[in-house]
């Protein structure tokens, strides 16, 4: 299986919420979340300035880096049932990039709409899931 790391802004509630939703879709566990503020980002995103690194989310698959809207199709290809949508997104890269930039510019507004759901820690999902924990990283009742 290929290694796929999705980098997100750990200081952004909406970003944490969005990555958590993507990880919930990723039932096969192909994605590993990592904060842009962590040392792994420095290693896998080398070549990007701090400003470039923090300006977008990034997906690294087998050493290939995709950022912003350009990361949508490769991400969707990794998710169950995502291939048909990935084909559509790949055919319209400018639309995908514009949509990403719109959401990124308004992430505070989207975060307010999501409310307390933005208080998730996507990193906990993969660590705690499995025996004794559900897929949200919370103990079973």
N, C-alpha and C positions, 0 to 999 in steps of 0.2 A: 504494500500500500504506500502511496506517495505521502510525503509530509506536507501538510498544508497548515500555515499559521496565519491567523487573521489578527491584525494589529488594530487596536482601537484606543481612543483617548479615555483613559481611566478617570479623568477629572470631569468628563462630560456624562451627565446622567442619561441623556438620550442615546449617546453612543453605547453605553453599557447595556441599556435596554435593547437596542437594536441587535447587538452582538448576541445577547442572551436569546433573542428570538431566532436568530440564525442557528445557534447551537441547538435549540430545541428541534429545529427542522432536521438537523444533522444527526439523525438517529444512529447512523453507522459509526459516528465518532471520528470522521475523517478530518475535522478541523480542530485546531488547538488555538485557544485565545491567548493573546499576549498584549500587555499594555504598551503603548508607544513610549511611555516613560521608563520602561525597564531596560535592563542590559541586553536582552535578546533583540530588541529593536535596534540598538546601536550596532549589533553584530550583523543581523540579517538585512538591515536597511542602510548599511554603510554606503556612502556615496551621496546620500541625501543630507542636505543641511538640516539643522534642527527645525528651521522654519518650514522646509518642504516636508519633513517627516510629520510635523504636527498639523499640517494643512489638510490632511486627508487620512482616510483609513487605507490600509494596505493589505494585500493578500500575497503571501509568498508560498509558491507551490514548486517543490523540487528545485529550489534555487531561483526560480523566475519570479520577479516582482511585478505586481499589478497594483495600480493605485486609483482611487476615486471611481468614477464611472467605468473605467476600463477594467476594474476588478469584478464587475457584476457578472459577466458571462462566465469567466473561469470559476467563480464562486458557485454559481447556479449549476454548473456541470458536476460539481462535487456533491450536490444535495439530491436526495431521493425525489424523483419526478421533475427535477429542475432542468433537464436537458432541452426539452422543447422551448421553455422560456429562455434559456441561454441562447438558443439559435436565433430567436427574435431579437434579443438584446444585442447580440453580436452583429446583426444586420444593420442596426441603427445606433452606432457608437456615439454619435453626437447627441442624440436624444438621451441616451443613458448618462452621458457626461453632464448634460444640462440638468437632468433630473437630480443627479448626485449633488451638483453644485447648489441647486435650489434648497435641497434638504439640508446640506451642510451650512448654508448661510442662515437658515431658520431653525437650526437645531435647538436653540433655547426655547423657541415657541413650541416645537414638537415635544420637547422635554416637559414643558408645563402641562401640555395636554395629557401626557402619559402619567404625570403626577408621581405618586410614591412608587409606582412600578419601576421607576428609574433608579431605585435604590438597590438594584441587583449587583452582584459581583460575578460577571461571566467566568472568571477564573475558577470560582468554586464549583461550577457545574461539572467540569471534567474531573476535578480532584475528588469530589464527594459522591459522584454518581456510582452506582454499582451496589454491591451488597451493603445493606443497611442504610442506603440513601436513595432518594428518587432522582429523576433526571434534572431537577432544579437544584440539586446539591443540598437538599434539606432532608433531615431524618424522617423516616417513615413513621406514621402514627401507630 
